[in-house]
Amino acid sequence: MALPKRRTPKAKQRHRRSHHRINAPHLVRCTTCNAWHLSHHVCEACEDDYNDAAAPVPAAEDEDAE
């Protein structure tokens, strides 16, 4: 079994573990409702507005059927 030959100093140990943390989410304000949401994501508060504003898909028409 592998064992360390020397004891790791606290400074080196803490320096190595400096990246082991939870990053805070990047929140921004919505331009329409002023609510907080994740950057580059649709706002959950006004999500219905985005769905209603989407253009409806026209039905496919067969030209041969006429």
C-alpha positions as a printed NumPy array, in Angstrom:
array([[  0.   ,   0.   ,   0.   ],
       [  1.317,   3.451,  -0.911],
       [  2.132,   5.781,   1.96 ],
       [  3.586,   9.3  ,   1.884],
       [  7.253,   9.529,   2.83 ],
       [  6.827,  13.052,   4.249],
       [  3.928,  14.827,   5.886],
       [  2.176,  17.317,   3.566],
       [  2.272,  20.84 ,   5.04 ],
       [ -1.038,  22.588,   5.715],
       [ -0.157,  25.404,   3.31 ],
       [  0.466,  23.018,   0.41 ],
       [ -2.639,  21.013,   1.26 ],
       [ -4.831,  24.119,   1.404],
       [ -3.283,  25.562,  -1.75 ],
       [ -4.114,  22.331,  -3.611],
       [ -7.692,  22.341,  -2.287],
       [ -8.315,  26.005,  -3.114],
       [-10.364,  25.011,  -6.183],
       [-12.585,  22.544,  -4.279],
       [-15.509,  24.849,  -3.654],
       [-19.052,  25.37 ,  -4.846],
       [-19.313,  28.198,  -7.359],
       [-22.214,  30.615,  -7.037],
       [-24.664,  30.591,  -9.965],
       [-24.377,  33.523, -12.378],
       [-27.722,  35.288, -11.959],
       [-28.933,  38.23 , -14.049],
       [-32.119,  40.317, -14.036],
       [-34.84 ,  39.636, -16.617],
       [-35.415,  42.608, -18.912],
       [-39.21 ,  42.177, -18.967],
       [-40.239,  41.158, -15.433],
       [-37.082,  42.145, -13.477],
       [-36.851,  38.68 , -11.853],
       [-33.576,  36.838, -11.257],
       [-32.697,  33.954, -13.6  ],
       [-29.621,  32.078, -14.812],
       [-27.615,  33.776, -17.525],
       [-28.332,  32.434, -21.052],
       [-31.507,  30.686, -19.804],
       [-35.187,  31.551, -20.216],
       [-36.711,  33.357, -17.247],
       [-39.06 ,  31.04 , -15.339],
       [-41.336,  33.91 , -14.294],
       [-42.207,  35.012, -17.854],
       [-41.597,  31.704, -19.654],
       [-45.209,  31.628, -20.896],
       [-44.668,  34.937, -22.693],
       [-41.832,  33.378, -24.701],
       [-44.002,  30.382, -25.617],
       [-46.918,  32.586, -26.709],
       [-44.664,  34.839, -28.794],
       [-43.318,  31.921, -30.82 ],
       [-44.586,  31.938, -34.392],
       [-47.096,  29.158, -35.117],
       [-45.937,  26.547, -37.591],
       [-48.097,  26.651, -40.747],
       [-49.723,  23.401, -41.771],
       [-48.119,  21.646, -44.721],
       [-50.247,  22.058, -47.849],
       [-50.169,  19.523, -50.655],
       [-50.134,  21.214, -54.072],
       [-50.983,  17.934, -55.816],
       [-54.246,  17.572, -53.867],
       [-55.848,  20.591, -55.539]])
